[in-house]
Each structure stands twice: as structure tokens, then as C-alpha cells.
Amino acid sequence: MKHDKRNITAMVMGMVIGAALVSEAAAGIVAEPMWQKIYVDGQQVYMTACNIAGNNFVRLRDIGQQVGFNVYWSDGVQIDTDAPYTGVAPVREASSQPTDMEIREEMILCINEVRRKYDVPELTVDQALMDAAQECSACLYTRHNNRVECETVAASGYSHGFGSNLTVFTVTDPEKIPEKAVANWENSPSHLATMIDPNCDTVGIGVTIDNGRAFCYMFVGNPTTCNPYA
């Protein structure tokens, strides 16, 4: 028995035929044990075999184990000639899509890149602003709600004033959300002014994806101003 894809295919076809004959065996055709020697690449191996109506058959899983390809059950018999034999279905890899936190962190990097371009200091992350921005984004607002934003920031523990940007758009690629959100703000004069305000020194980002849309908030802390609802 030669170890190559051509012979593997031939074995698989034999097993398909064998399955049909097994159904006939249930109707009266007898499967008798077969004692002929079986070789793989010149080495004798042991496989359970039988003779049905003058044809010899072995179990597909035995072929996979001896030849070196995987056979397993997953909504039918699955054969993977590129994987070693285990007899079990492979574990599917986790989604490679970015997490919400990864999106938020990447957005902060993009914001600071814009600030460097305009020669203003980079922002540091403030956890209170992060929490407040995330809570506001989860409200799925499509326009600013100044009082709610201010009260949320104050309740989160940030005691100063802040600037706020919001953008909502359809998601075509989750990995592009940070780039898209920051581009939207940079292309809007009022949003850009908030994003590059030199008096701001901290930042918090909130991102919620709902029904195919991204709701993105940016809160930039300004220690020179006061929160009117604090």
C-alpha cells in the first residue's frame, strides 16, 4: 500500500462501496474475517478486515491511523488528508475579530497620532473617562445628550470638565472602526478642535457595536474647566 493522495482516494472510494455492501449484509450477505497481510510503505500493519461478496474491506479509521490522515465524525464522516490521525474533530480557532477593548485601545493610538500631527501633547488614558464613555456608547445615542454625558462622567469619578465627540456609522470591517471613527472626527472642524485641544490631557473611549453599527464616544479631560453637573 503506497502512502500518497491517489491511494488514499482509492481507499475512500472502497469504503463508500463497502458501506453499500454492509447494507446488503444486513439483508443476508455475510461479512467474513480476512487474514491476508496488509502493508503500508513496505511495512506490515494490522487492520481489522473482512471479506464481503468476494471483496476485501478495512475500516476507514484504521486506514487513516496507519497511513496518516484524520478521520472523524462531524455531521457525517469527515476526512482530512492534511492532518494526522486523531479520530476526533479539530477544535475550531477562536474568532480573529478584535475585541471591544482592542478597538478602544487602537482608537486612542489613532487620536494621539492626530494630536502629534498638530503638535499638541499626547493624551493619557483615564479609567473614569473610559468607563463613562463606554456607558454612554452603550446608550446607542445618535446625537449628543449633554446632561447625560456630564452626569455619567461625574458619576464615574472624573471631577473636571471635558470635551466630547460622538460618531455613528455602519461597520463593514471591525478592524477599521478606530480608523473610521477618528477620520470622521478629523474631517469635522468642531470635532477636530475637541480632539486636538491642547488644554486636554486625558482620554476615554467607548465603543458599542449594535445591529451592524458602531457607536463611538471620545471624552477628553480638561483640568482647566468644570463639569456643570458634577
Secondary structure as GFF3:
##gff-version 3
##sequence-region A 1 230
A	DSSP	alpha_helix	5	25	.	.	.	ID=ss1
A	DSSP	beta_strand	31	33	.	.	.	ID=ss2
A	DSSP	beta_strand	38	40	.	.	.	ID=ss3
A	DSSP	beta_strand	43	45	.	.	.	ID=ss4
A	DSSP	beta_strand	49	52	.	.	.	ID=ss5
A	DSSP	beta_strand	55	58	.	.	.	ID=ss6
A	DSSP	alpha_helix	60	67	.	.	.	ID=ss7
A	DSSP	beta_strand	70	73	.	.	.	ID=ss8
A	DSSP	beta_strand	77	80	.	.	.	ID=ss9
A	DSSP	alpha_helix	100	117	.	.	.	ID=ss10
A	DSSP	beta_strand	124	125	.	.	.	ID=ss11
A	DSSP	alpha_helix	127	137	.	.	.	ID=ss12
A	DSSP	alpha_helix	146	156	.	.	.	ID=ss13
A	DSSP	beta_strand	160	170	.	.	.	ID=ss14
A	DSSP	three_ten_helix	174	176	.	.	.	ID=ss15
A	DSSP	alpha_helix	177	186	.	.	.	ID=ss16
A	DSSP	alpha_helix	189	195	.	.	.	ID=ss17
A	DSSP	beta_strand	202	210	.	.	.	ID=ss18
A	DSSP	beta_strand	213	226	.	.	.	ID=ss19
###
